[in-house]
Amino acid sequence: MKVIGCTVGPLQENAWLVIDEEAGEAVLVDPGDEAERLADLVAAHDARLTGIWLTHAHVDHVGAVGPLVERFGAPVALHPLDLPLYERAPSIGVMYGMRIPPLPAPEVQLAEGDVVHVGSLAFEVVHLPGHAPGHVAFVGQGVALVGDVVFAGSIGRTDLPLSDPRAMRQSLARVAGWAPETVLHPGHGPSTTVGRELASNPFLSGLARPVGS
């Protein structure tokens, strides 16, 4: 397995390319912008794109979805609680000076406990609301693609429309219970581990709380 990060767009969002090298298949997690650059990344690894997985539907995580679906025909997977954000993303993007092409309807509805695959690699869908109502993480193979739930040293915002600080606290408690060696690949900033964040992140240690809680 390869997990390759690519930081895109004005908000410096991390898109992740997850590759099963034996099968030659890949998925893109949170392709937020710069569709051509992400398409070139897929091509550079000679992989067949079989899915687009979204941790949530904020504008900086979905901006490249439309062009990538048009090019590769890969199905989009999203938790249905984030569908209102997804459908409004093009109009919300205007407020941030971002042009988001039309978004195709998601073909896969994610739910807690689902298992999604890229080649022979399996990842469990874990519903972690708080930053967004339908926020999920993809957990497997010793890694977790966590979107904007937790960052190295910090967490995602909870003062946005549809955010929920209390739900975020519960989600962070779930993350804190994962194996310490689990590698966290977040939506912004560098990768980290659960153990490192338990030792240094005040939001996971309980010293700080999400805004509004």
Long-range contacts (C-beta under 8 A, 24 or more apart in sequence): 1-121, 1-141, 2-45, 3-143, 3-145, 3-185, 4-41, 4-45, 5-185, 5-191, 6-34, 6-37, 6-38, 6-41, 8-32, 8-33, 8-34, 8-37, 8-38, 8-64, 9-33, 9-34, 9-60, 9-63, 9-98, 10-96, 10-97, 10-98, 11-60, 11-96, 11-188, 12-188, 13-60, 13-61, 13-187, 13-188, 14-185, 14-186, 14-187, 14-188, 14-189, 15-64, 16-145, 16-185, 17-41, 17-42, 17-45, 17-47, 18-118, 18-121, 18-145, 19-45, 19-47, 19-118, 20-118, 20-119, 20-120, 20-121, 22-119, 22-120, 23-118, 23-119, 23-120, 24-48, 24-119, 25-49, 25-50, 25-118, 25-119, 26-50, 26-118, 27-51, 27-52, 27-53, 27-74, 27-118, 28-52, 28-53, 28-68, 28-74, 29-53, 29-54, 29-55, 29-138, 29-145, 30-54, 30-55, 30-61, 30-62, 30-145, 30-147, 30-187, 31-61, 31-62, 31-63, 31-64, 31-65, 31-68, 32-59, 32-60, 32-61, 32-62, 32-63, 32-64, 33-60, 33-63, 33-64, 33-98, 34-64, 35-63, 35-64, 35-66, 35-67, 35-68, 35-71, 36-67, 38-64, 38-68, 39-67, 39-68, 39-71, 39-72, 42-72, 49-74, 50-74, 50-118, 50-119, 51-75, 51-76, 51-77, 51-108, 51-116, 51-118, 52-76, 52-77, 53-77, 53-110, 53-116, 53-138, 53-145, 54-78, 54-82, 54-86, 54-106, 55-135, 55-136, 55-137, 55-138, 55-145, 55-146, 55-147, 55-148, 55-149, 55-187, 56-82, 56-85, 56-131, 56-132, 56-134, 56-135, 56-136, 56-147, 56-148, 57-82, 57-83, 57-85, 57-86, 57-89, 57-132, 57-134, 58-85, 58-89, 58-132, 58-148, 58-160, 59-89, 59-92, 59-93, 59-96, 59-98, 59-100, 60-96, 60-98, 60-187, 61-147, 61-148, 61-187, 62-86, 62-89, 62-100, 62-103, 63-89, 63-93, 63-98, 63-100, 63-101, 65-103, 65-104, 66-100, 66-101, 66-102, 66-103, 66-104, 67-101, 69-104, 75-106, 75-107, 75-108, 76-103, 76-104, 76-105, 76-106, 76-107, 76-108, 77-106, 77-107, 77-108, 77-109, 77-110, 77-116, 78-106, 78-108, 78-109, 78-110, 78-134, 79-109, 79-110, 79-111, 79-125, 79-127, 79-134, 79-135, 79-136, 80-109, 80-110, 80-134, 81-129, 81-132, 81-133, 81-134, 82-132, 82-133, 82-134, 82-135, 83-134, 84-162, 85-132, 85-134, 85-162, 110-134, 110-136, 112-136, 126-174, 128-171, 128-174, 128-175, 129-164, 129-167, 129-168, 129-171, 130-156, 130-158, 130-163, 130-164, 130-165, 130-166, 130-167, 130-168, 130-169, 130-170, 130-171, 130-172, 130-210, 131-155, 131-156, 131-157, 131-158, 131-160, 131-163, 131-168, 132-160, 132-162, 132-163, 133-162, 133-164, 133-167, 135-171, 137-175, 139-178, 139-182, 142-181, 142-182, 142-183, 143-182, 143-183, 143-184, 143-185, 144-175, 144-178, 144-182, 144-183, 144-184, 144-185, 145-185, 146-175, 146-184, 146-185, 146-186, 146-187, 147-186, 147-187, 148-186, 148-187, 148-188, 149-175, 149-186, 150-175, 150-184, 150-186, 150-197, 150-201, 150-203, 150-204, 151-186, 151-187, 151-188, 151-189, 151-192, 152-184, 152-186, 152-189, 152-190, 152-191, 152-192, 152-196, 152-197, 152-201, 153-189, 153-192, 153-197, 153-200, 153-201, 154-189, 154-201, 154-203, 155-201, 155-203, 155-210, 156-187, 157-211, 158-210, 158-211, 158-212, 158-213, 159-211, 159-212, 163-212, 165-209, 165-210, 165-211, 165-212, 165-213, 166-213, 168-210, 168-213, 169-209, 169-210, 169-213, 172-203, 172-204, 172-210, 175-204, 176-204
